[in-house]
């Protein structure tokens, strides 16, 4: 597993590593200047604009980096070595998924925190006062916020697994089938539809809304934990199905 994690992280790092280092350094320099009051108003505006652009650039490169990790599993020439590795398919798949999530979270967290800090300073807010007010907040609010962040990460994991599952379907079940691309798109649509339909299990904990064929259950504080576990179960099911498909004959 150690080697699998190494290869998975290196596949994405080559795309976004250097850019992340530059964006992080730019944020640190602007924050350091801001701490010592060395930036006039115009420079603060420029700092917020540049760091905000850095967030957008990092988001785009994260997408490219995730595609590079996925291509290593499903496209030549990297997929040849991937397929010949004498380990169960779930191990390199797990390494790839963890690499995607970890790289995306780390490379987005620091730029977002940096631009938030600079924006608060530009607005004339006391950073210390904002942090202190947050610390003094209700413990239940903090807990709800942490559960909400966990739910967002679980939702992101679900989306990643839908994409990888569809890629595995296209390279195995739908390979050289007529309208294979359309069938793959329908598979993705079906996965999201089942996700929405299964959320009806949480109807007693929230409010159900219907948009044509789609269902949306809005849950409050009491239902967010149940919704989190539901999404994690769905992501785990897609992970198992993807690993199973990759154990079969893959057409690279």
Protein Blocks (a to p, Z undefined) as FASTA:
>chain_A
ZZmmmmmmmmmmmmmmmmmmmmmmmmmmmmmmmmnopacfklmmmmmmmmmmmmmmmmmm
mmmmmmmmmmmmmpcfklmmmmmpccdfklmmmmmmmmmmmmmmmmmmmmmmmmmmmmmm
mnopafklmmmmmmmpcfklmmmmmmmmmmmmmmmmmmmmmmmmmmmmmmmmmgoiahkl
mmmmmmmmmmmmmmmmmmmmmmmmmccddehjaccddddfklmmmmmmmmmmmmmmmmmm
mmmmmmmccdZZ
